[in-house]
Amino acid sequence: MESSPTKQLIANFPLCFKNGHTINRLAFWCVKCGMIAQDSQVLGQVSSIVSDTADIRASYHCSCGYDNVYRIRLKDDKSYSWLTDDAWKERRPPKQSLLTRLSQRYYKFIWLLKMKWICFCMKRNLRKLQSVVQNSSA
């Protein structure tokens, strides 16, 4: 089913997948001269047949006179593929090393401990304040 892109592509953003991954916007540029397209210049549509994938068809008429046509497939695992010369090419997000993942968990754990300590101190101070207010009113 072919349909012509008739509305600005930016109207379809942000794209939100079921797993929480969100894409706020995409950037397009002219294949011929390299000029970056403004959001208002890119027309297109977004379709999603499968819930973890979004297909994007976009077009952009550059000031150099070249008509750019884009076909992109975004997935909820942060990978994407695009159509060039009648062949799909795919790019997956780089995998983090074990050391990086462990350090991220460590920093999250430390942050959580700090927040718990702050909450404990605030609760203790509120109890002291409450007892002072009760003693002064009695």
Sequence and secondary structure as in RCSB ss.txt:
>XXXX:A:sequence
MESSPTKQLIANFPLCFKNGHTINRLAFWCVKCGMIAQDSQVLGQVSSIVSDTADIRASYHCSCGYDNVYRIRLK
DDKSYSWLTDDAWKERRPPKQSLLTRLSQRYYKFIWLLKMKWICFCMKRNLRKLQSVVQNSSA
>XXXX:A:secstr
      EEGGGG SEE TTS EE     B TTT  B  GGGEEEEEE SSTTEEEEEEEEE TTS EEEEEEEEE
TTS EEEEETTEEEEE      HHHHHHHHHHHHHHHHHHHHHHHHHHHHHHHHHHHHHHHH 
